[in-house]
Amino acid sequence: YFDAWQALLLKPDIFFKISWLCKKYEEAAKDLKGAMEILIEQKRQKLSTVEKLDEHMDFASQLIFAQNRGDLTAENVNQCVLEMMIAAPDTLSVTLFIMLILIAEHPTVEEKMMREIETVMGDRDVQSDDMPNLKIVENFIYESMRYQPVVDLIMRKALQDDVIDGYPVKKGTNIILNIGRMHKLEFFPKPNEFSLENFEKNVPSRYFQPFGFGPRGCVGKFIAMVMMKA
């Protein structure tokens, strides 16, 4: 499915005019959509038979009830569940995996974080009020996402004719933004190294966009940061 996602997102328009080239990708996308519909229907059936509804209220349940009220269409529900299945678990788990590798490779950074955690929390479990005080942990997360971004590029479509850095851009042009390259600019003290020094001062958003930006930025960026800290 991810091959299909990349192909349908990045291939030039001529690709879609050759049916035998894109057919397998279209079939993969349809298969995944069909699988989501089956899972949602199973969830709907389960909700209709449970005795205590409160014990089964989650994100998918809320979406299904919103559809029942007429607030969402079946397509809306399918797309929301699909994106939650694909986007959040994979990006979060891969980011944490990269962080664990970086911790193993940089024991001095691990020591700094451990000292901060012990100072802020001691032996008790983490609380929501602790989050703003974990500055070294936060900088470590930011530096991990800068040094090895999970999403290396994002795409936008030009809504009108424009000129970007001297290059004419026609309306309808797909513009691919190289996040990985943007995060290695000279703005950072050590752009090609993993170092907490890169976030010792505030970094303007134009240099650091791990979650994208604007109206189509990642909707889960705030909860993702809380989950990664925890």
C-alpha positions as CSV (number, residue, x, y, z in Angstrom):
1,Y,0.0,0.0,0.0
2,F,2.8,2.4,0.8
3,D,4.2,1.9,-2.7
4,A,0.8,2.8,-4.0
5,W,0.7,5.9,-1.8
6,Q,4.0,7.2,-3.0
7,A,3.2,6.4,-6.7
8,L,-0.2,8.1,-6.6
9,L,1.3,11.1,-4.8
10,L,4.5,11.7,-6.8
11,K,4.1,10.4,-10.3
12,P,3.6,12.9,-13.1
13,D,0.2,13.3,-14.8
14,I,1.3,11.3,-17.8
15,F,1.6,8.2,-15.5
16,F,-2.1,8.1,-14.9
17,K,-2.9,8.1,-18.7
18,I,-1.2,4.7,-19.1
19,S,-3.7,2.4,-17.4
20,W,-1.6,-0.7,-17.1
21,L,1.1,1.2,-15.2
22,C,-1.1,2.6,-12.4
23,K,-3.7,-0.2,-12.3
24,K,-1.9,-2.3,-9.6
25,Y,-1.6,0.8,-7.4
26,E,-5.2,1.7,-7.8
27,E,-6.2,-1.9,-6.8
28,A,-3.9,-1.7,-3.7
29,A,-5.6,1.5,-2.6
30,K,-9.1,0.0,-3.2
31,D,-8.2,-3.1,-1.2
32,L,-7.1,-1.1,1.8
33,K,-10.2,1.1,1.6
34,G,-12.3,-2.1,1.5
35,A,-10.5,-3.5,4.5
36,M,-11.3,-0.3,6.5
37,E,-15.0,-0.6,5.6
38,I,-15.1,-4.2,6.9
39,L,-13.4,-3.1,10.2
40,I,-15.7,-0.2,10.7
41,E,-18.8,-2.4,10.0
42,Q,-17.5,-4.9,12.6
43,K,-17.1,-2.1,15.1
44,R,-20.6,-0.8,14.3
45,Q,-22.1,-4.3,14.9
46,K,-20.2,-4.6,18.2
47,L,-21.5,-1.2,19.4
48,S,-25.1,-2.3,18.7
49,T,-24.8,-5.3,21.0
50,V,-22.8,-4.1,24.0
51,E,-24.5,-3.7,27.3
52,K,-22.3,-0.8,28.7
53,L,-21.6,1.6,25.9
54,D,-19.2,3.7,28.0
55,E,-16.7,0.9,28.1
56,H,-16.4,0.9,24.3
57,M,-16.3,4.6,23.5
58,D,-13.2,5.4,21.5
59,F,-12.2,7.4,18.4
60,A,-13.8,5.0,16.0
61,S,-17.0,4.9,18.1
62,Q,-17.3,8.6,18.1
63,L,-17.0,8.7,14.3
64,I,-19.6,6.1,13.9
65,F,-22.1,7.9,16.1
66,A,-21.3,11.2,14.3
67,Q,-22.3,9.4,11.1
68,N,-25.5,8.1,12.7
69,R,-26.4,11.7,13.6
70,G,-25.7,12.9,10.0
71,D,-22.6,14.9,11.0
72,L,-20.3,12.8,8.9
73,T,-20.7,10.6,5.7
74,A,-19.5,7.0,5.5
75,E,-16.6,8.2,3.3
76,N,-15.6,10.7,6.1
77,V,-15.6,7.9,8.7
78,N,-13.6,5.6,6.4
79,Q,-11.0,8.2,5.6
80,C,-10.6,9.3,9.3
81,V,-10.0,5.7,10.5
82,L,-7.7,5.0,7.5
83,E,-5.5,8.0,8.3
84,M,-5.4,7.1,12.0
85,M,-4.4,3.6,11.2
86,I,-1.6,4.7,8.7
87,A,-0.4,8.0,9.9
88,A,-0.3,8.1,13.7
89,P,1.0,4.6,14.7
90,D,3.7,4.4,12.0
91,T,5.1,7.9,12.2
92,L,5.1,7.8,16.0
93,S,6.6,4.3,16.4
94,V,9.3,4.9,13.8
95,T,10.2,8.3,15.4
96,L,10.6,6.6,18.8
97,F,12.6,3.8,17.2
98,I,15.0,6.4,15.8
99,M,15.2,8.1,19.2
100,L,16.2,4.9,20.9
101,I,19.0,4.4,18.4
102,L,20.2,7.9,18.9
103,I,20.1,7.5,22.7
104,A,22.2,4.3,22.4
105,E,24.7,6.2,20.2
106,H,25.0,9.2,22.4
107,P,25.4,8.2,26.1
108,T,26.2,11.7,27.3
109,V,22.8,12.9,25.9
110,E,21.1,10.0,27.8
111,E,22.9,11.1,31.0
112,K,21.6,14.7,30.6
113,M,18.1,13.5,30.1
114,M,18.2,11.1,33.0
115,R,19.4,13.8,35.3
116,E,16.6,16.1,34.2
117,I,14.0,13.4,34.6
118,E,15.3,12.6,38.1
119,T,15.3,16.3,39.1
120,V,11.8,16.9,37.8
121,M,10.0,13.7,38.8
122,G,12.2,11.7,41.1
123,D,10.7,8.2,41.5
124,R,7.1,9.1,40.8
125,D,5.3,8.6,37.5
126,V,5.2,11.4,34.9
127,Q,2.3,13.9,35.2
128,S,1.0,16.3,32.7
129,D,2.3,19.3,34.7
130,D,5.9,17.8,34.3
131,M,5.8,18.1,30.5
132,P,6.8,21.8,30.2
133,N,9.7,21.3,32.6
134,L,11.4,18.6,30.5
135,K,13.4,21.0,28.4
136,I,16.3,18.7,27.6
137,V,14.0,15.8,26.7
138,E,12.1,18.2,24.5
139,N,15.2,19.4,22.7
140,F,16.3,15.8,22.3
141,I,12.9,15.0,20.6
142,Y,13.3,18.1,18.3
143,E,16.9,17.3,17.4
144,S,15.9,13.6,16.6
145,M,13.2,14.8,14.3
146,R,15.5,17.3,12.7
147,Y,18.4,14.9,12.3
148,Q,16.4,12.0,11.0
149,P,12.9,13.1,9.9
150,V,10.4,10.3,9.4
151,V,8.6,12.4,6.7
152,D,11.3,13.7,4.4
153,L,9.0,15.7,2.1
154,I,5.6,17.3,1.9
155,M,3.7,18.4,-1.1
156,R,1.6,21.5,-1.9
157,K,-0.3,22.6,-5.0
158,A,0.0,26.2,-6.3
159,L,-3.4,27.8,-6.2
160,Q,-2.4,30.6,-8.5
161,D,0.6,31.7,-10.7
162,D,3.5,32.7,-8.5
163,V,7.3,33.3,-8.4
164,I,9.3,31.5,-5.8
165,D,13.0,32.5,-5.4
166,G,13.0,33.7,-9.0
167,Y,11.4,30.6,-10.4
168,P,8.0,31.0,-12.1
169,V,5.4,28.6,-10.8
170,K,2.2,28.0,-12.7
171,K,-1.2,27.5,-11.1
172,G,-1.8,23.8,-10.4
173,T,1.9,22.9,-10.1
174,N,2.7,20.3,-7.4
175,I,5.5,21.7,-5.3
176,I,7.6,19.2,-3.3
177,L,9.2,20.6,-0.1
178,N,12.4,18.9,0.9
179,I,12.0,18.8,4.7
180,G,15.2,16.7,5.2
181,R,17.3,19.3,3.4
182,M,15.6,22.2,5.1
183,H,16.6,20.7,8.5
184,K,20.3,20.7,7.5
185,L,20.6,24.4,6.7
186,E,23.4,26.5,8.1
187,F,21.1,28.1,10.6
188,F,21.8,25.3,13.0
189,P,25.2,25.4,14.8
190,K,26.0,21.8,13.8
191,P,23.6,21.0,10.9
192,N,25.1,17.7,9.9
193,E,25.6,16.4,13.4
194,F,23.3,15.1,16.1
195,S,23.7,17.7,18.8
196,L,21.4,19.3,21.4
197,E,23.3,22.5,20.7
198,N,21.1,22.9,17.6
199,F,18.1,23.7,19.8
200,E,19.7,25.7,22.6
201,K,18.0,28.7,21.1
202,N,14.5,29.0,19.6
203,V,14.4,27.9,16.0
204,P,12.0,29.8,13.7
205,S,9.4,27.6,12.0
206,R,10.8,28.3,8.6
207,Y,13.8,26.2,9.4
208,F,12.1,23.4,11.3
209,Q,8.9,21.7,10.1
210,P,8.7,18.1,11.3
211,F,4.9,18.2,11.3
212,G,4.4,20.3,8.2
213,F,2.7,23.7,8.6
214,G,-0.4,25.8,7.8
215,P,-3.9,24.5,7.4
216,R,-2.7,21.1,6.1
217,G,-0.1,20.6,8.8
218,C,-0.3,17.4,11.0
219,V,-3.4,17.6,13.2
220,G,-1.8,15.2,15.7
221,K,1.4,17.2,16.4
222,F,0.5,18.3,19.9
223,I,-0.6,14.9,21.1
224,A,2.4,13.3,19.4
225,M,4.8,15.6,21.4
226,V,3.1,14.6,24.6
227,M,3.2,10.9,23.8
228,M,6.9,11.0,22.8
229,K,7.8,12.9,26.1
230,A,5.8,10.4,28.2
